[in-house]
Amino acid sequence: MPLDLLTVLVVRLSLDAMVSLSFWVQSRRHSDVKGPGWWSAAAACSVLATPALWVRMEMPEAWQASFANPLLIMTVALAWLGVRAHLGLKLPVSPVVWALLVFSGVNALLHEVWDLSPVRLGLFFVAQILIAMLTLRDLLQLGERRRQPEIRALIGLTWIELVALLGAAWMLVSRVGLADPLQLSATLPSILAAFLLSVLVRTLLYTGLVSARLQNQGDRARRILQTREANQRALIENLGAGVMVFRPDETLASINNAARRFLGWSEGGANPALPQPILPGWRLLQEDGQPMPRAGLPFLRVMATGQPVSNVVMGMPVGDGRYTRWALCNAYPETWPDGGLRHVVVTFVDITSLREAQGQQKELQVQLAQSQKMEALGTLAGGIAHDFNNILAAILGNSDLARQDLAKDHAAQESLAEVTTAARRGRELVRQILAFSRQQPMERRPVDVAAVLSESSALLRAATPPQVELVQSRTVGPLFVSADPTQLGQVLLNLGTNAVHAVGAAPGRVEFRVDALPPGDRRIPAALTAEHELGVVRIEVQDNGCGMDDATRERIFEPFFTTRVVGAGTGLGLPVVLGIVQTLDGVIQVDSRVGRGTTFSLFFPATAASRIHEAPEAPEAPEAPEAPTVAAVAVLSPAESGTMGPIPKKQSQLPDTFSAEHTTMADAGDTPVAHILYLDDDDTLVFLVRRLLERRGYRVTALSEQQSAIDAVRDQPQGFDLLLTDYNMPGMSGLDVAKAVLLINPALPVAVASGYITDELQAEAMAAGVREVVFKTDAVEDFCAVVARLVSGAE
């Protein structure tokens, strides 16, 4: 049945209009996809060309020649440009415009000038074939992209169109009769139907190209999104900061590895089925260490207020609560597009090490302030002790001389004895002040701690009430530290005495424990930062007495601070202990609770036991019962071995006073009298020493000015048998005087007395040629013995 031209044109007009509108919508919706805009313009040109074919019978032929044919060629050309734009090829817009203008001009000339309808029709087919060949060329040069189904279908369609156009052109050449208007009108519906079918198929293929491009872009966008999400997840999982995401029902949506490590959970990815994280057994702390109320949790505060929360410090005790992890938390809400709460994101940073560093810094600041205060007080105490030492020496010496001048049954003897006793007590206080200021002489050598402990415990037992159980326990084998045995014993006696006083009159227990800690042991204080190959020796003194509160414990090492009644303590016992321990490179720790007792722990670097044989033998301890020691594997009861039994107390007696009656010199009929030159800036001591030495039979020249002493030796280089000089004098020290005198007479024995004897002073004195450095605290009592020894050595 022959096709009706009007029907075909109406269908084509409707189809082109829909195609144009469809591609226009696609170009607006997907502006990044190239091609639909050109295809919409091509369909629009086809819409304009269709009415020209429709009214060709009623309109002049010039309308078709000058308008319809160029629009049809423009339709095909715009479709070709759309294909190139979609494929990303360069668009030859200018050549196409010029080609269309040339085509329109030639088409008009062929109608108006030469009136060659067959040639015009042939030109139309040539233009169509040329554009089809250009389209086919572009498609065949795509390479791997040709494998796309839409491209392959478009290549096939282009081949079909090209073959159809070539067939139509052959028919035009072989059957010129087609140029007859009547024959052309009969075949025109069939030609338009074929073109309509081609446009329909091409439209479907173009739409498929757009859909494939959109799908590729969607796939690419999804892959990019998935990669980005994977990267973000990996970033969050490997962050050093913890991240926790909570749902509105207070359950966890996700958690990263840092948060799992902080909470002590096993590491893993996000788990939507995680349980509620705030368990009843959890104990969260505020910044001040107090328990944190549930309402104070950051994510609950965000849920309640909807506002972000920043810089909240939280602590979480670990295990038995002795160690706490600290975190700096921030929380913010994550909402849905409609404003509803979707998640609460909590981020936190582990600041445990920072808190520990701040605590250590605070502790170091306290220690520094304490050290500076102790140093200032020590310097002050040392200066006071120096002057006080001279006063006590004068009191002791003159009271002793006065007792010698009086009869033994004189009434003043008792008063002078009390003066001497009081002065000796003052001298002991001076010793403690000097120990506190670390100005006592010290001879450090390897010392067996157990031996010193046994001696100190035996001495302490004599002053311990019978209701107080005194126990010592230690590990098997000797434990050596580098120390002065006398000062180490003083430390143990002071701590033991304080422990006995803490127990009071009630039955109690005082225990000494000695053990060794291997290198790297966690119990070694951080203050002993140096690596000790032999480990650390620990001495503990523990009592079950009254204990101390925090305020008292913070002040126990302050000089002259005491909790005893007036007259029962000087307040220098523990400061002396601290000074000695620090001098021995040790560390002291105190643990005390009110009503539960106190434990003092001393830590000293261990030293090699073999070196003990190279050191001089320790001085013999005062006579006291030996205290057996056992391995510290159990606390000993009073009936077990290792508990020191009570020692009968002896009546304390004052040391024998110095008396010239027992020290008179031998008859000097044939022996020349030794001439002593004594120098001191204190006139009281000058007067006292001259009287003491003259009573011993020496000839004494006592001076208080340095230059006078030097001039005396210069005037009589061989006239003196000994120079005894004070060290601390204004202007010129005793060492300076000794050096000047030894330049005059190098053979003259010289001794220097001082209350501040250090290793540097002894080394400098020996280098200057001084025979002996005398500790001035003992100078008065030992004066005659020192003088006799030096004078006899000179002789």
Residue, then its C-alpha position, 0 to 999 in steps of 0.5 A: m500500500p503506497l505511503d501517504l506523504l502527509t502522514v509521514l510528514v506529520v509523524r516526522l514532525s512529531l518525532d523531531a519535535m520530541v527528539s529536540l525537546s528530549f536532547w535539550v532537556q538532557s543537555r540542561r540536566h547533564s551539562d558535563v555530557k557533550g553532544p545532546g545540545w547539538w543533537s537537539a539543534a539538529a532535530a530542531c532544524s529537521v522540524l523547520a525543514t519538514p513543513a517545506l516538504w509538506v507545502r512543496m506542492e502549494m509553495p513555489e519551488a524556490w522555497q524548497a531549493s533555497f530553504a528545505n534542502p540546506l536545512l536537511i543538510m544542516t540537520v545531518a551536519l549538526a548531528w555529526l558535530g554532536v557525535r564529535a562533541h560526545l566523543g571528545l573530538k575537535l569541532p570544525v564549526s567554521p568549516v561546517v558553516w562555510a560549507l553550508l553557505v556554499f551548499s545553499g548558494v550553489n543550490a540557489l544558482l542551480h535553481e535560479v540560473w541553470d534550473l538543473s533539478p537533477v544536479r540539485l538532487g545529486l548535490f544533496f545526495v553528495a553532501q549526505i554521503l560526505i557527512a556519512m563518510l566523515t561520521l564513519r571515519d570518526l567512529l572507526q578511529l576510536g580504537e578500544r572505545r569501538r567495543q562499546p555496544e552503542i558505538r558499534a551499533l552507530i557504526g553499523l547504522t552509519w554503514i547502512e545509511l551510507v550504502a542507502l545513500l550510495g544506492a539512491a545516488w546510483m538510481l538517480v544516475s541510472r534512472v534520470g527519470l527520477a528527476d521527473p517531478l511526478q516520479l519524485s513525488a511518487t517515491l518521496p513518501s518512501i524516501l522520507a519513511a526511510f529517513l524517518l526510520s534512520v532518525l528514530v534508530r539514530t535517536l535511540l543510539y544517541t540516547g544510549l550513548v548519553s546513558a552509557r556516558l552517564q553510567n560510566q560517570g556514575d560508576r566512576a563517581r562511585r569508585i571515587l567515593q568508595t576510594r575516598e571513603a576507604n581512604q577516610r576510613a583508613l585515615i581514621e583507623n590509623l589516627g593517633a586520636g581516638v574517634m567514637v561515633f554514638r547513635p542517639d540511643e547511646t550505642l556505638a556506631s563505630i570506633n577506631n583503633a586508637a579508641r580501642r587501645f585507650l579503652g583496652w578493647s581488641e582492635g578491629g573495624a567498625n561494628p554496628a552491633l557494639p554494646q553500650p560503652i558506658l558500663p556500670g563498672w566503669r569509673l570515669l574521673q574529672e580533671d580534679g580526680q573526682p568521679m564524673p557524673r553520668a550527665g557530665l559525659p561529653f556525648l550525653r551533654v551533646m545529646a542533651t543540648g545539641q551543642p558541641v563540647s570542647n576540651v573536656v579532660m577525663g580520666m579512666p582508672v585501669g585495673d585496680g585503680r593505681y594507674t589512670r589514663w587521661a584524655l582530652c575530649n571533644a564532641y559535636p553533633e552530626t544531623w540529618p538534612d531535616g535537622g534531626l540528630r544522626h550521630v554524636v562524634v567524640t574525638f579524644v587525644d591520649i594525654t596520659s604522658l602529658r599529665e605524667a610529665q606535668g606531675q613530674q614537673k610539679e614534683l621537680q618544682v617542689q623538689l627544687a623549691q625544697s632544695q633551694k630552701m634547704e640549701a639556704l637554710g643549710t648555709l645559714a645553719g652552717g654559718i651559725a654552727h661555725d660561730f656557735n662551735n667557737i662559743l661551745a669550745a670556749i664554754l667546755g674548755n673554760s669549765d673544764l679548767a675551772r673544775q681542775d682549779l677547784a677541789k673535788d668536793h667543792a660545791a661548784q663542781e656540780s654546777l660546772a658539771e651541769v654547764t659541761t653537760a649542757a655544752r656537750r648537748g649543744r655540741e651535739l646540736v652543732r653536729q646535727i646542724l653541720a650534718f644537715s648542711r652537709q658540712q661534716p667530713m665523709e669517708r665513703r667506701p663500700v659498706d655492708v648495709a647488714a653489718v651497719l644495721s646490726e650495729s645500729s639496731a643493737l644501739l637502738r635496742a638499748a633505748t627502746p621500751p620493752q613493749v616495742e618489738l624491734v625486728q630486722s630482716r634481710t636477704v641472704g648474702p652481703l649487700f654493699v653500698s658506697a657510704d660513710p658507715t658512721q653517717l649511714g648508722q646515724v640515718l638508721l638510728n634517727l629513723g629507728t628513734n622516730a619509729v619508736h616515738a611513733v609507736g609510743a607507750a602502746p605495744g608496737r613493732v618497728e621493723f628494719r628490712v634490707d633487700a636488693l632490687p635488680p637493674g630495671d626493677r619497677r620499684i626503683p624510683a625514677a630519681l635514680t635515673a642512672e643505669h646501675e649495673l649492680g642494682v639498688v639496695r633498699i632499706e625500709v624502716q616500718d612501724n605500726g605507730c600513729g602515722m602522719d597526715d598529709a600536712t605533716r608528711e609534707r613538712i617532715f624534712e623541714p629544719f626544726f619542724t617537730t611534732r614532739v613536745v618542747g624539749a623532746g626533739t630538735g626537729l633536725g633528725l629527718p633533715v639530717v637523714l635527708g641530707i645524708v641520703q642525698t649526699l650518698d646519691g640515694v633517694i628517700q620515700v615516705d608512705s604513711r597513713v594516720g593510725r596505720g603506721t609509717t614506712f621510710s624507704l631508702f634506695f642506694p646504688a649497690t657497689a661491688a662487694s670485692r672492693i670492700h677488701e681494698a677499703p680500710e676496716a670499719p671502726e669497731a661498734p660500741e659493745a652491744p649484743e649481736a642481732p642475728t639476721v634472717a632472710a626477709v621472706a616472712v615477718l618475724s614474731p618476737a619469739e622467732s630468731g631474728t627478733m632482737g631481744p631487749i638489752p639491759k639499759k646502762q646508766s648514761q654517763l658523760p665522757d670523762t672531762f679533760s683533766a691536766e692531772h692525768t696528762t702532765m708532761a714528763d720531767a723536762g729537765d733534759t727535754p726541751v719544751a716544745h714551742i707552739l704557735y696558735l692562730d685564731d681570730d677568736d680571742t676567747l679561743v686564743f686565751l683558752v688554748r694558750r691556757l690548755l697547752e701551757r698546763r700541758g707544759y708547752r710554751v705557747t705563742a697565741l695570736s689573733e692576726q695572720q700577719s703577726a703569725i707570719d712575722a713571728v715565724r719570719d723572725q724565728p724560722q726555727g723557733f716553733d715546733l708546731l703551727l696550729t691555725d684556724y681555717n676560717m678567718p677574715g682577709m687571709s685563710g688558714l691555708d694562706v697563712a700555712k703556705a706563707v709560713l711553709l715558704i719560710n720554714p718548709a719543715l715546720p709541722v702545720a695543722v689547720a682546724s675547721g668546722y667545714i671540712t670537704d674533700e676539696l679542702q683536704a686535697e688543697a691542704m695536703a697539696a700545700g704541705v699541711r700535716e693534718v686537718v682537724f675537725k673543729t667540733d672536736a678540736v678542744e677535747d682532742f687538742c692536746a692529743v693532736v698537738a702531742r702527735l704532731v710535735s712528736g712526729a716533728e721530733 
